[in-house]
Amino acid sequence: MKYMMLVYLDEQAMSEAEREHCYVESAQLAQELNSGKQYLDASPLHPVATATSVRVRDGKRLVTDGPFAETREQLGGYYLIEANDLDEAIGIAERIPPARFGTIEIRPVMEIGGLPAN
């Protein structure tokens, strides 16, 4: 089963040096997951200040700067993995370096027909 691991943290939680080290550790984890055929994709996101939100209401598009909701922690990146079950996904989530600074939300990915194949 595919699981999306959403990385939430306060953007100010790490110094620039800590952030760079976290990127190195995250790349190492991605390599380990890849060797075990569990890695599908991963990437950090640019700061929340670069976000744009789009909503359509009554047929009209509304575009605003920033995220949809103001929160203490922001979506900072993701991992898309393959795991046998939630317990295995939890074991992977606890190895994601930003878990030391924020929260990893695990969501099973719905498989639906009609989407392009990889």
KOLKEKE-875545 format. One record per residue: residue number from 1; residue in one letter; y, x, z of N, C-alpha, C in turn. Coordinates in nm, 2 decimals, padded with zeros to 4 digits. Example, Ala and Ser with C-alpha at 12.3 -4.5 7.8 and 13.67 -1.06 7.14 Angstrom:
# KOLKEKE-875545
+-----+---+--------+--------+--------+--------+--------+--------+--------+--------+--------+
!   k ! r !    n_y !    n_x !    n_z !   ca_y !   ca_x !   ca_z !    c_y !    c_x !    c_z !
+-----+---+--------+--------+--------+--------+--------+--------+--------+--------+--------+
!   1 ! a ! -00.57 !  01.32 !  00.78 ! -00.45 !  01.23 !  00.78 ! -00.33 !  01.32 !  00.78 !
!   2 ! s ! -00.22 !  01.28 !  00.71 ! -00.11 !  01.37 !  00.71 !  00.00 !  01.29 !  00.79 !
+-----+---+--------+--------+--------+--------+--------+--------+--------+--------+--------+
//
This chain:
# KOLKEKE-875545
+-----+---+--------+--------+--------+--------+--------+--------+--------+--------+--------+
!   k ! r !    n_y !    n_x !    n_z !   ca_y !   ca_x !   ca_z !    c_y !    c_x !    c_z !
+-----+---+--------+--------+--------+--------+--------+--------+--------+--------+--------+
!   1 ! m ! -00.12 !  00.08 !  00.00 !  00.00 !  00.00 !  00.00 !  00.12 !  00.09 !  00.00 !
!   2 ! k !  00.23 !  00.04 ! -00.07 !  00.35 !  00.12 ! -00.07 !  00.44 !  00.07 !  00.04 !
!   3 ! y !  00.51 !  00.17 !  00.10 !  00.60 !  00.14 !  00.21 !  00.74 !  00.21 !  00.18 !
!   4 ! m !  00.84 !  00.14 !  00.20 !  00.98 !  00.19 !  00.19 !  01.02 !  00.23 !  00.33 !
!   5 ! m !  01.07 !  00.35 !  00.35 !  01.11 !  00.40 !  00.48 !  01.26 !  00.42 !  00.46 !
!   6 ! l !  01.34 !  00.33 !  00.53 !  01.49 !  00.34 !  00.52 !  01.54 !  00.42 !  00.64 !
!   7 ! v !  01.62 !  00.52 !  00.61 !  01.67 !  00.61 !  00.71 !  01.81 !  00.56 !  00.75 !
!   8 ! y !  01.83 !  00.52 !  00.88 !  01.96 !  00.48 !  00.93 !  02.00 !  00.58 !  01.04 !
!   9 ! l !  02.13 !  00.62 !  01.03 !  02.18 !  00.71 !  01.13 !  02.33 !  00.70 !  01.12 !
!  10 ! d !  02.40 !  00.74 !  01.23 !  02.54 !  00.76 !  01.23 !  02.57 !  00.88 !  01.15 !
!  11 ! e !  02.66 !  00.86 !  01.05 !  02.69 !  00.97 !  00.96 !  02.75 !  01.10 !  01.03 !
!  12 ! q !  02.80 !  01.07 !  01.15 !  02.86 !  01.18 !  01.23 !  02.76 !  01.24 !  01.33 !
!  13 ! a !  02.64 !  01.20 !  01.33 !  02.54 !  01.24 !  01.43 !  02.50 !  01.39 !  01.41 !
!  14 ! m !  02.52 !  01.45 !  01.29 !  02.48 !  01.58 !  01.27 !  02.59 !  01.67 !  01.22 !
!  15 ! s !  02.59 !  01.79 !  01.26 !  02.69 !  01.89 !  01.20 !  02.64 !  01.92 !  01.06 !
!  16 ! e !  02.73 !  01.98 !  00.98 !  02.69 !  02.02 !  00.84 !  02.57 !  02.11 !  00.84 !
!  17 ! a !  02.57 !  02.20 !  00.94 !  02.45 !  02.29 !  00.94 !  02.32 !  02.22 !  00.98 !
!  18 ! e !  02.33 !  02.12 !  01.07 !  02.21 !  02.04 !  01.10 !  02.17 !  01.96 !  00.99 !
!  19 ! r !  02.27 !  01.90 !  00.91 !  02.24 !  01.82 !  00.80 !  02.16 !  01.91 !  00.69 !
!  20 ! e !  02.21 !  02.02 !  00.66 !  02.15 !  02.11 !  00.56 !  02.01 !  02.15 !  00.61 !
!  21 ! h !  01.99 !  02.18 !  00.73 !  01.85 !  02.21 !  00.79 !  01.76 !  02.08 !  00.77 !
!  22 ! c !  01.82 !  01.97 !  00.80 !  01.74 !  01.84 !  00.78 !  01.70 !  01.82 !  00.64 !
!  23 ! y !  01.78 !  01.86 !  00.54 !  01.75 !  01.85 !  00.40 !  01.63 !  01.94 !  00.37 !
!  24 ! v !  01.63 !  02.06 !  00.42 !  01.52 !  02.15 !  00.40 !  01.39 !  02.10 !  00.46 !
!  25 ! e !  01.40 !  02.05 !  00.59 !  01.28 !  01.99 !  00.65 !  01.23 !  01.87 !  00.58 !
!  26 ! s !  01.32 !  01.79 !  00.53 !  01.28 !  01.67 !  00.46 !  01.21 !  01.70 !  00.33 !
!  27 ! a !  01.26 !  01.80 !  00.26 !  01.19 !  01.85 !  00.13 !  01.05 !  01.90 !  00.16 !
!  28 ! q !  01.04 !  01.97 !  00.28 !  00.91 !  02.02 !  00.31 !  00.81 !  01.91 !  00.34 !
!  29 ! l !  00.86 !  01.80 !  00.41 !  00.78 !  01.69 !  00.44 !  00.74 !  01.62 !  00.31 !
!  30 ! a !  00.83 !  01.61 !  00.22 !  00.80 !  01.55 !  00.09 !  00.69 !  01.63 !  00.01 !
!  31 ! q !  00.70 !  01.76 !  00.02 !  00.60 !  01.84 ! -00.04 !  00.46 !  01.82 !  00.02 !
!  32 ! e !  00.46 !  01.81 !  00.16 !  00.33 !  01.78 !  00.23 !  00.27 !  01.64 !  00.19 !
!  33 ! l !  00.36 !  01.54 !  00.18 !  00.32 !  01.41 !  00.14 !  00.27 !  01.41 !  00.00 !
!  34 ! n !  00.33 !  01.49 ! -00.08 !  00.29 !  01.49 ! -00.22 !  00.16 !  01.56 ! -00.24 !
!  35 ! s !  00.13 !  01.66 ! -00.16 !  00.00 !  01.72 ! -00.17 ! -00.11 !  01.63 ! -00.12 !
!  36 ! g ! -00.08 !  01.54 ! -00.04 ! -00.18 !  01.44 !  00.01 ! -00.17 !  01.31 ! -00.07 !
!  37 ! k ! -00.10 !  01.31 ! -00.19 ! -00.09 !  01.20 ! -00.28 ! -00.03 !  01.07 ! -00.21 !
!  38 ! q !  00.06 !  01.09 ! -00.11 !  00.13 !  00.98 ! -00.04 !  00.28 !  00.97 ! -00.08 !
!  39 ! y !  00.33 !  01.08 ! -00.14 !  00.47 !  01.08 ! -00.18 !  00.49 !  01.00 ! -00.31 !
!  40 ! l !  00.59 !  00.91 ! -00.31 !  00.63 !  00.84 ! -00.44 !  00.77 !  00.88 ! -00.47 !
!  41 ! d !  00.86 !  00.88 ! -00.38 !  01.00 !  00.92 ! -00.40 !  01.08 !  00.93 ! -00.27 !
!  42 ! a !  01.19 !  01.00 ! -00.27 !  01.27 !  01.02 ! -00.15 !  01.41 !  01.07 ! -00.20 !
!  43 ! s !  01.51 !  01.04 ! -00.12 !  01.64 !  01.10 ! -00.15 !  01.74 !  01.06 ! -00.04 !
!  44 ! p !  01.83 !  01.15 ! -00.01 !  01.94 !  01.11 !  00.08 !  02.04 !  01.04 !  00.00 !
!  45 ! l !  02.13 !  00.96 !  00.06 !  02.24 !  00.89 ! -00.01 !  02.37 !  00.95 !  00.02 !
!  46 ! h !  02.47 !  00.94 ! -00.07 !  02.60 !  00.98 ! -00.04 !  02.66 !  00.90 !  00.07 !
!  47 ! p !  02.77 !  00.95 !  00.14 !  02.83 !  00.88 !  00.25 !  02.86 !  00.73 !  00.22 !
!  48 ! v !  02.86 !  00.65 !  00.32 !  02.89 !  00.51 !  00.31 !  03.03 !  00.48 !  00.25 !
!  49 ! a !  03.12 !  00.58 !  00.26 !  03.25 !  00.56 !  00.20 !  03.24 !  00.55 !  00.05 !
!  50 ! t !  03.13 !  00.59 ! -00.01 !  03.11 !  00.59 ! -00.16 !  03.05 !  00.46 ! -00.20 !
!  51 ! a !  03.01 !  00.37 ! -00.10 !  02.93 !  00.25 ! -00.14 !  03.02 !  00.14 ! -00.20 !
!  52 ! t !  02.96 !  00.06 ! -00.28 !  03.02 ! -00.05 ! -00.34 !  02.93 ! -00.17 ! -00.32 !
!  53 ! s !  02.98 ! -00.28 ! -00.27 !  02.89 ! -00.40 ! -00.26 !  02.93 ! -00.51 ! -00.36 !
!  54 ! v !  02.83 ! -00.58 ! -00.41 !  02.85 ! -00.68 ! -00.51 !  02.79 ! -00.81 ! -00.46 !
!  55 ! r !  02.87 ! -00.92 ! -00.47 !  02.82 ! -01.05 ! -00.44 !  02.86 ! -01.14 ! -00.55 !
!  56 ! v !  02.78 ! -01.24 ! -00.57 !  02.81 ! -01.35 ! -00.67 !  02.81 ! -01.48 ! -00.59 !
!  57 ! r !  02.92 ! -01.55 ! -00.59 !  02.94 ! -01.68 ! -00.53 !  03.00 ! -01.77 ! -00.62 !
!  58 ! d !  02.94 ! -01.89 ! -00.64 !  02.99 ! -01.99 ! -00.73 !  03.01 ! -01.93 ! -00.87 !
!  59 ! g !  02.92 ! -01.84 ! -00.91 !  02.93 ! -01.79 ! -01.05 !  03.03 ! -01.68 ! -01.06 !
!  60 ! k !  03.10 ! -01.64 ! -00.96 !  03.21 ! -01.54 ! -00.96 !  03.16 ! -01.41 ! -00.89 !
!  61 ! r !  03.19 ! -01.30 ! -00.95 !  03.15 ! -01.17 ! -00.89 !  03.26 ! -01.12 ! -00.80 !
!  62 ! l !  03.22 ! -01.08 ! -00.68 !  03.31 ! -01.02 ! -00.58 !  03.26 ! -00.88 ! -00.56 !
!  63 ! v !  03.35 ! -00.78 ! -00.58 !  03.31 ! -00.64 ! -00.57 !  03.40 ! -00.59 ! -00.45 !
!  64 ! t !  03.34 ! -00.52 ! -00.35 !  03.42 ! -00.46 ! -00.24 !  03.37 ! -00.32 ! -00.22 !
!  65 ! d !  03.46 ! -00.24 ! -00.17 !  03.43 ! -00.10 ! -00.13 !  03.35 ! -00.11 !  00.00 !
!  66 ! g !  03.26 ! -00.01 !  00.01 !  03.19 !  00.00 !  00.14 !  03.06 ! -00.08 !  00.15 !
!  67 ! p !  03.00 ! -00.07 !  00.26 !  02.87 ! -00.15 !  00.28 !  02.90 ! -00.29 !  00.31 !
!  68 ! f !  02.80 ! -00.37 !  00.30 !  02.82 ! -00.52 !  00.33 !  02.85 ! -00.54 !  00.47 !
!  69 ! a !  02.80 ! -00.47 !  00.57 !  02.82 ! -00.49 !  00.71 !  02.86 ! -00.36 !  00.78 !
!  70 ! e !  02.95 ! -00.38 !  00.87 !  02.99 ! -00.26 !  00.96 !  02.89 ! -00.25 !  01.07 !
!  71 ! t !  02.83 ! -00.13 !  01.08 !  02.73 ! -00.11 !  01.18 !  02.75 !  00.03 !  01.24 !
!  72 ! r !  02.69 !  00.06 !  01.35 !  02.70 !  00.19 !  01.41 !  02.62 !  00.29 !  01.33 !
!  73 ! e !  02.50 !  00.25 !  01.28 !  02.42 !  00.34 !  01.19 !  02.43 !  00.29 !  01.05 !
!  74 ! q !  02.43 !  00.38 !  00.96 !  02.44 !  00.35 !  00.81 !  02.31 !  00.39 !  00.74 !
!  75 ! l !  02.28 !  00.33 !  00.63 !  02.17 !  00.37 !  00.55 !  02.20 !  00.50 !  00.49 !
!  76 ! g !  02.12 !  00.60 !  00.52 !  02.15 !  00.74 !  00.48 !  02.05 !  00.79 !  00.38 !
!  77 ! g !  01.94 !  00.73 !  00.36 !  01.84 !  00.77 !  00.26 !  01.71 !  00.69 !  00.27 !
!  78 ! y !  01.62 !  00.74 !  00.20 !  01.49 !  00.66 !  00.19 !  01.37 !  00.75 !  00.15 !
!  79 ! y !  01.26 !  00.71 !  00.19 !  01.13 !  00.76 !  00.14 !  01.05 !  00.64 !  00.09 !
!  80 ! l !  00.98 !  00.66 ! -00.02 !  00.89 !  00.56 ! -00.07 !  00.75 !  00.63 ! -00.07 !
!  81 ! i !  00.66 !  00.57 !  00.01 !  00.53 !  00.64 !  00.03 !  00.42 !  00.55 !  00.00 !
!  82 ! e !  00.30 !  00.60 ! -00.01 !  00.18 !  00.53 ! -00.02 !  00.10 !  00.56 !  00.11 !
!  83 ! a !  00.06 !  00.45 !  00.18 ! -00.02 !  00.47 !  00.30 ! -00.12 !  00.36 !  00.31 !
!  84 ! n ! -00.23 !  00.39 !  00.38 ! -00.34 !  00.29 !  00.39 ! -00.30 !  00.17 !  00.47 !
!  85 ! d ! -00.21 !  00.19 !  00.57 ! -00.18 !  00.07 !  00.66 ! -00.05 !  00.11 !  00.74 !
!  86 ! l !  00.00 !  00.02 !  00.82 !  00.12 !  00.04 !  00.89 !  00.11 !  00.15 !  00.99 !
!  87 ! d ! -00.01 !  00.17 !  01.05 ! -00.02 !  00.28 !  01.15 !  00.00 !  00.41 !  01.08 !
!  88 ! e ! -00.06 !  00.43 !  00.96 ! -00.04 !  00.55 !  00.89 !  00.10 !  00.57 !  00.85 !
!  89 ! a !  00.17 !  00.46 !  00.81 !  00.31 !  00.47 !  00.77 !  00.40 !  00.51 !  00.89 !
!  90 ! i !  00.36 !  00.46 !  01.01 !  00.44 !  00.49 !  01.13 !  00.42 !  00.64 !  01.16 !
!  91 ! g !  00.30 !  00.69 !  01.14 !  00.27 !  00.84 !  01.16 !  00.36 !  00.92 !  01.07 !
!  92 ! i !  00.38 !  00.88 !  00.95 !  00.47 !  00.95 !  00.85 !  00.61 !  00.93 !  00.90 !
!  93 ! a !  00.65 !  00.81 !  00.93 !  00.79 !  00.79 !  00.97 !  00.84 !  00.88 !  01.09 !
!  94 ! e !  00.75 !  00.90 !  01.18 !  00.79 !  00.98 !  01.30 !  00.81 !  01.13 !  01.26 !
!  95 ! r !  00.76 !  01.17 !  01.14 !  00.77 !  01.31 !  01.09 !  00.90 !  01.32 !  01.01 !
!  96 ! i !  00.97 !  01.22 !  00.98 !  01.09 !  01.22 !  00.90 !  01.20 !  01.28 !  00.99 !
!  97 ! p !  01.26 !  01.40 !  00.95 !  01.35 !  01.47 !  01.04 !  01.47 !  01.38 !  01.09 !
!  98 ! p !  01.53 !  01.29 !  01.01 !  01.64 !  01.22 !  01.07 !  01.60 !  01.12 !  01.18 !
!  99 ! a !  01.47 !  01.10 !  01.20 !  01.42 !  01.01 !  01.31 !  01.47 !  01.07 !  01.44 !
! 100 ! r !  01.50 !  01.20 !  01.45 !  01.55 !  01.26 !  01.57 !  01.70 !  01.22 !  01.60 !
! 101 ! f !  01.77 !  01.17 !  01.50 !  01.91 !  01.13 !  01.52 !  01.94 !  00.98 !  01.50 !
! 102 ! g !  01.84 !  00.91 !  01.43 !  01.87 !  00.77 !  01.40 !  01.74 !  00.69 !  01.41 !
! 103 ! t !  01.73 !  00.60 !  01.31 !  01.62 !  00.51 !  01.31 !  01.55 !  00.51 !  01.17 !
! 104 ! i !  01.42 !  00.50 !  01.17 !  01.35 !  00.48 !  01.04 !  01.29 !  00.34 !  01.04 !
! 105 ! e !  01.34 !  00.26 !  00.94 !  01.29 !  00.12 !  00.93 !  01.18 !  00.13 !  00.82 !
! 106 ! i !  01.06 !  00.07 !  00.85 !  00.95 !  00.07 !  00.76 !  00.93 ! -00.07 !  00.71 !
! 107 ! r !  00.93 ! -00.08 !  00.58 !  00.91 ! -00.21 !  00.51 !  00.80 ! -00.20 !  00.41 !
! 108 ! p !  00.70 ! -00.29 !  00.41 !  00.60 ! -00.29 !  00.30 !  00.67 ! -00.34 !  00.17 !
! 109 ! v !  00.63 ! -00.27 !  00.06 !  00.69 ! -00.31 ! -00.07 !  00.61 ! -00.42 ! -00.13 !
! 110 ! m !  00.67 ! -00.52 ! -00.17 !  00.60 ! -00.63 ! -00.24 !  00.57 ! -00.59 ! -00.39 !
! 111 ! e !  00.45 ! -00.62 ! -00.42 !  00.41 ! -00.59 ! -00.56 !  00.42 ! -00.72 ! -00.64 !
! 112 ! i !  00.50 ! -00.73 ! -00.74 !  00.52 ! -00.85 ! -00.82 !  00.50 ! -00.81 ! -00.97 !
! 113 ! g !  00.45 ! -00.91 ! -01.04 !  00.43 ! -00.89 ! -01.19 !  00.56 ! -00.88 ! -01.26 !
! 114 ! g !  00.56 ! -00.83 ! -01.38 !  00.67 ! -00.83 ! -01.47 !  00.77 ! -00.71 ! -01.46 !
! 115 ! l !  00.74 ! -00.62 ! -01.36 !  00.83 ! -00.51 ! -01.35 !  00.78 ! -00.40 ! -01.44 !
! 116 ! p !  00.87 ! -00.31 ! -01.48 !  00.82 ! -00.20 ! -01.57 !  00.73 ! -00.11 ! -01.49 !
! 117 ! a !  00.63 ! -00.05 ! -01.56 !  00.54 !  00.04 ! -01.49 !  00.60 !  00.18 ! -01.49 !
! 118 ! n !  00.56 !  00.26 ! -01.39 !  00.62 !  00.39 ! -01.37 !  00.59 !  00.48 ! -01.49 !
+-----+---+--------+--------+--------+--------+--------+--------+--------+--------+--------+
//
